[in-house]
Amino acid sequence: MVHLRGGDKYQTSLGAYRHTSIIGQPWGSSVQAFNKPEGFLNVLKPKSTLITETLARKTQILYAMDNSAIIFKLNLQPGAVVVEAGTGSGSLSCAIA
């Protein structure tokens, strides 16, 4: 995941992209690289799992497989009342919600 700021560029092996050409584009849009005619990227809406995987403190994060196992073991159903106590990444809270 890239944090976009006007004036900056995002460089990949498939091309370079000006942040201003990405900012404000609707989800699912394709953006053309400015230095390679065949290069493009797709603007995707971030999911909680993507955000979880990009956090710096990976050792304290529960990943999707862990979250699924916890939800399954607790037999959580829609409408269940859950209290999740912790000051971590919020990954489990997002999965439960």
N, C-alpha and C positions, 0 to 999 in steps of 0.2 A: 504494500500500500504506500502511496506517495502523498505527502502533504503538499498541496498546490499553493503557489504564491505567484502573483503576477510578476512578470519579468524573469522568472526562472525557467530553466529547461530541464527536461527529463530525457536522459540518454540511455538507449538500449542498443543491442547489437542489430536490431531491426530498424533503427532510425532514432532521430532526435525530435522531440516534441516541445513546443512552447506551451507553458502552463496556461497562458491566456487563450490558446486554441482549445483547451480542454474545459476550463472553468465555464460553467453555465450550460454545458451541453446536456441534453437529456440522457437518462440511463439507456444504454444499448447503442448509443451513437458510435460511429467509427471516426477516428481522427487520423488524418494523413500526416506522415512524417514530413518535416520540411527539408530534409537532406537526402532522403531516399524515396523515389517514386513508388516503390513496391512496399514500403513500410507503413503500417497502420496499427492502431490500438483501438480497443473497444472500451467505452466508458461503462463500468459496471457499478451497480449499487452495492456498497459494502454490506456484508452479512456479519452477524456476531462472530461466526467462526473465523472469518478473515481478520477481523479486528483482534480476536484472541491470539491468532498465530503471529501477529506483528508486534505484540507487546514485548517490551524489553525484558521483563522478569518472567521468562518462560518456565522457570522451575516451580512457580507457585500457581500455575494455570491448570485448570481442568479442561481437557480437550473434548471434542464432540463425542468420542467413544466413551470417555469417562462419564460425561454428563448423561449419556443414554443409559449406561449401566446403573447410575444412581437413581435416575427417574424410574427405570424398570424395577429395581429392587424395592423402591419405596411404594410401588404400585400407584403412582400419581395419576389421577384422572382429571379431566377438565372440571373446573369448579372447586378443586381441592384447595384448602388453606395451607400455605407453606410458609414457614419462617426460616429463612436462611441467614445465619449470622456469620459475618466475616467482612474483612476489609480488603479482600483481594481484588482481582480484576473484574469481578462481576460476571464472569463467564457462566457460572452455574445459575445465577439469577436470570440471565438472559435465556438460557436453555429452558428453565422451569417456566418462565413467563410465556 
